[in-house]
């Protein structure tokens, strides 16, 4: 551990962005680390202390993203990113209206947390990203699928040799603002043996009376989560505790009809995938009669995830042909669809 690293850490710890009590505690900890290095040299315990100091001094204790308080822009973003879903969009805009009014008065509202409930591929996660885009805030996703311990959310005490901060504080450290959008994704998919403990932590996270002093065991100091905009998703609410549901505003995602999915695939997903693959948007044309087979190759699917995978497969095959020297444009029709859809 060179002196330049210690000097840089001292500068971070002395930042006025840190609360005075945190700054004082970290300064004392760093002084002890320096003493240990001087008398005993580098050791695993010193490494753990330095990791802690680095993490805590990097948290966004005071820094906030500047909100874009423009409801018409929010509507434009939702319409740009999502086809249909008029009732869902209207509910989001109503929610954002109250958030905007509270923000203008520099106060934290006490609305319930939006929770999108529906099938895989129905657009739950992408709606959260659109809300974040509308507000100009970063979004950090916390996946709950397979989450097996409340400690993964709340962190572990530093008395444990391999202790880590919880997923919430890690999310804030990545966002580098204290008011990001945090997506609590698939709340219903936590492991059964840890469900009660995880739901207990969730109640604290989502309750505006408690989350302004959230205690992560690794940090061992309260952190204010009241400025975070939480959004949740779930496939269903059967495995979500009643106390958590009481703090959620449930919005059920509708099924997409085949015709709606054709519009989504043709007007949204295909142009997006062509751009992502570095292809001209005029190089691939899909005959209207073929779209039903792309939308429903294996039977009914209420979401759009299968549709997206099929379009990705089509574009990959076109990309390969272009790289091998074919000029295009390529037209997918009922006569040649098997060349583009096989093993999709």
BATI-740568 format. One record per residue (C-alpha): x, y, z. Coordinates in pm, whole numbers, plus 32768, in hexadecimal, padded with zeros to 4 digits. Layout:
# BATI-740568
XYZ ...
END
This chain:
# BATI-740568
800080008000 80B0813B7F88 809682928026 7FE983217EF2 7EC1823B7F30 7EAC82A7809D 7EBF8416803B 7DA783E97F3D 7CD283378041 7D0F8450813B 7C96854B803B 7B5784858000 7B1684658175 7B4B85D981B1 7A46863280A9 792F87188125 783B86328071 785F853B818F 7791857382CC 786E85F683E4 783E84C284C3 789983D783A4 79C484AC8347 7A4184A784AD 7A15833084D0 7AC282E28387 7BE383C983DF 7C17830F8526 7C0781C08471 7D058231836E 7DF082AC8480 7DE58150851C 7E2A80B283C9 7F5781958397 7FD8813684EF 7FB27FC584A2 80657FEC8356 818180A38402 81B07FA38517 814A7E5A847A 81407E8A8302 80297E208217 7F3A7D11828F 7DE77C808227 7D3E7D44833D 7DCE7E8882B5 7D4C7E2F815B 7BEC7DFF81E8 7BFD7F4D82A1 7C7080018167 7B597F62809A 7A5F7FDC819D 7AED813E819E 7AED81478023 798580CF800E 78F381B48118 79A682E98096 7923829B7F37 77B582937F9A 76DD83B67F1E 768B84458074 761485937FE9 762B858B7E6C 74DD85837DB2 747E856B7C46 73C3869E7BCA 726386327B72 71C486887A25 706B86FC7A94 6FBC86F17944 6E83861B792B 6E5E864A77B2 6FC085CE7781 6F7184A3785E 6E4484547783 6F1D846C764C 701D837D76E0 6F108281773D 6E76829275E1 6FCC8277753D 702B81407600 6EDD808B7622 6DC480337537 6C63803875C4 6C49800E7740 6B76814B774E 6AE2810578A6 6C3780AD7936 6CD581E778A3 6BBD82BF792E 6BF182327A8B 6D6982747A71 6D2D83DB7A04 6C3F84127B28 6D4583857C14 6E5484627B7D 6D7185947B97 6D6685727D11 6EDC852E7D1C 6F1B86697C4F 6E3B873F7D2E 6EF086C37E65 704286FA7DC3 6FE988607D6B 6F9F889C7EDB 70E287E77F3B 702786E98009 701D856D800A 6EC684E57FBC 6E3683AD805A 6DA882FF7F2A 6DA581877F1B 6EB480E37E4A 6E50808E7CE5 6E507F167CAD 6E1C7E847B53 6D7F7D2A7B60 6D6E7C487A30 6DFF7B397956 6F697B2078ED 6FA17C0177C0 6E757CE177FF 6F4A7E1C781D 6F687E447996 70DE7E8479A2 70E77F64786F 6FDA80447908 70BD807E7A33 71D780E57949 70EA81D77899 7089827879E3 71F882A67A39 723C833778DE 711784257905 719B84AC7A4E 730884B379E3 736E83C97AFD 745082987AE4 73A881477B14 744580277BD1 739F7ED17BC5 73A77DE97CF3 733F7C887C8A 727A7BC97D91 72697A857CCC 7312797F7DA3 736F7A767EB6 73BF79967FDB 740C7A758104 739C7BBD819D 750D7C0681D8 75377C2C8060 744F7D598079 74BC7DE381CA 762D7D8B81C7 77037CC782BB 77B47D3583F6 79247D8183C4 797F7C8E84D9 79537B8483CB 7A907B5C82FB 79DE7B5F81AA 78D57C628202 78417D3280E9 77527E5780D7 75EB7E0B8079 75627E1E7F19 74B07F677F61 75E980237FC2 76A97F827EA5 759A80067DBC 75BF81657E4A 773981537E28 771080FA7CB8 760B82097C7D 76E183137D2A 75A883D57D87 74C983A67EB6 738683C37DEA 73A282BE7CD6 728A81E27C5E 72C1808C7CFB 72087F6E7C56 71AF7E567D48 71847D4E7C3C 70B67C0D7C66 705C7C2F7DD6 6F997AE97DC6 70C97A167D6B 71957A207EAE 71EC78CE7F42 70E2783D8024 71BF78058156 722A79748163 70E37A1380F4 706C7A89824A 71B87B35829D 71D87BD58146 70737C568154 70BC7CEB82A9 71DF7DB3821A 71077E1B80F3 70037EAE81DD 710F7F898276 71987FEE8120 704380518096 6FB580FA81CC 6FF1827481C1 6FE4827E833E 710B818E8353 71E081A9821B 727082FE826D 7352824B8365 739080FA82C0 749F80338372 75887F5E82A2 764D7E788388 778E7EA982C2 7776802382C9 7700801F8434 7672817F8411 751981F2839E 74F7824F8230 73D8832181A9 73158266809A 71F083578099 725B83FE7F53 727182B37E97 7155826B7DA3 710C80F97DD1 705380357CC6 6FFB7EC57CEE 6F9B7DAB7C04 6F0D7C4F7C36 6E767B407B5E 6D637B197C64 6D2D7B807DCF 6CF67A277E67 6E4D7A207F09 6E5C7B8F7F6E 6E137BD780DE 6CD87C9A8134 6DA57DA081EE 6E6C7DDF80AE 6D327DE67FD6 6CA37EF280BC 6DBD7FD6804A 6D977F8F7ED6 6CB580267DCD 6C6B7EF57CF5 6C4E7F2A7B7E 6BED7DF47ABB 6C907DD27968 6B9E7D727851 6BCD7C597759 6C437CC27601 6B6A7C4F74E1 6C167BBC73AF 6BCA7CF872EA 6C637DD473F9 6D9A7CF973FD 6DBA7D177283 6DB67E9272AA 6EB67E8173C3 6F987D9B72FD 6F807E5D71B8 6F8D7FC27240 70617FA0737A 71297E5F73A3 71A07E27723D 72287F8B7205 72CA7F83735C 73727E337319 73F07E9C71C2 74937FD17259 752A7EFE736F 75C07E12726C 76567F2F71A1 75707EF17077 74B77FE96F9E 73467FF16FF6 72E97FB86E89 73B37E7B6E5B 72A57D946EE4 71357D8A6E8A 70427C916F23 6F0C7C406E58 6DCC7C8C6F14 6D517B266EE4 6E827AA06F9E 6E587B6870DF 6D5A7A79717E 6E5E7961716C 6F647A3F720F 6E707AAC731C 6DEC7952736D 6ED4783C72F5 6E96775E7424 6D3577BB7491 6CA878CC7571 6D9179B27630 6CF87AE176DD 6E427B9C76F0 6F3E7C0975E9 707B7B59765D 70577A3C7560 700D7B3A7451 71497BFA74A9 721C7ABB749F 71917A607349 71DE7BBA72BC 733D7BAA734E 736E7A5A729D 72F77AEA7153 73E37C11716F 75097B3171CD 74D77A657090 74C77B9F6FBC 76017C257066 76BC7AE47012 76547AF96EA5 76C87C616E8F 781A7C0F6F27 78407AF06E2D 780F7BE46D0F 769D7BDC6CB6 761D7D346C5D 74AC7D206CAD 73AD7DA76CDE 73177C6D6D73 71A47C226D62 71157B1D6E4E 6FDD7A7C6DC1 6F1D79376DE2 6FFD788A6CE6 714778CB6D96 70E979006F03 717C77B06F65 72D478336F03 72B179497004 71E278A37114 727E774A7131 72F277057294 7288786872F5 
END
